[in-house]
Amino acid sequence: MIPDVQSFSDRRRHSWRFRVAVALWSVVTALYCFGELLGDINPFFFIFALLWLAVPWVGLPVWAVAVAAEQLGHGAYKSAGLTALVPVLAIGTLAYGRYIGDAIRFERERPAYAARIDAARKGVVDNDIEVDQGPLMVAFFPWGGFLTTSYGAIFDETDQAAKPLAERLKYWHGRNVPAELKCPGDVLSLGGYFYVGHFTC
């Protein structure tokens, strides 16, 4: 009887530690996904950049798989299902996490971008945006960057921004499109000729 009680106590301690680890992991992941909403200068980006490559962030989803398997073995199907969400969220964060805050920021600022595009059509262009008038307009609204990276909102009436680099460069040959769009990067469509992109030049 005593070994069973001790085993149960060990499992409870193990479960408590796992829950604390998941909570901390969730905070770091949320800062990465929604960090863009904290402002243009985001210190959490640099913190996350270190944690992202660290063993704890990558290791927790692996730990979660082991915990879910153990829970299944004890017949705790609901707990196993909830625990299995951790590696699913990790994969989703790797694929789309950084665009969540970007998309929310863009929707909040969309009216301002529309107004600036209308002004650019009339020849009034702000110094902090890059514009190729066309005939189909391509514009880049920088949000920030670090060393060789940059990111921001894109307005592209040619609908080429999200296409592979070689394909869009061929289409834009001879045009003075914003320099960032001539660099490798990831671009996500936001609808209505708008995109958000992260580039490395």
C-alpha positions, 0 to 999 in steps of 0.5 A: 500500500505504501509504494502505491501512495508514494507513487501517487504522490510522485505523480502529483509532484510530476503533474504540478511541475509540468503545469508550471512549465506549461504556464511559463511556456505559454507566457513566452509563446504569447509574448512571441505571438502578440509582442507586436502589439506592445509597441514598435520597440519590443524588448520581449522580442530579444528575450524570446529570440534567446528562449526560442532556440533554447532547450526548454521551449523545444523540450516542453512539447516533447515532454508533453507527448510523454505526459500525454502517453502516461495519462492515456495509460492511466485512462485519463483521456481528457487530460491526455487530450489537453496535454496533447494540445501543447505540441500542436500549439508549438507547431502552429506557433512555429508556422504562424505565430509571428503573424498573429500580432502582425495581423491584429496590428494591421487591422487596427491601422488599416484605415491609416494605410488606406488614407496614405495610399490615397494620398500617394496616388495624389503625389503626397508620399510620407518619408517613412514609406516606399512607393512604386506608383505603378501603373499598379501601385506597390508600397511598403510601410516599415514597422521595424527591423534588426540588423539585416531583417525588416518587416512591415505592411505591404500594399501590392496591386500586382498581387505578386508580393506573396509569390516566390522571390524569383517569380515576383522579381521577374514580374517586377523587372525594371520597376522601382519596387521597395527594396525589401520586396526584392529580398527573401522572406515570408509574406502573408496575405491580409486581403484587399491587396494588403500583406504583411512581410518579414524579410532578410536582406 
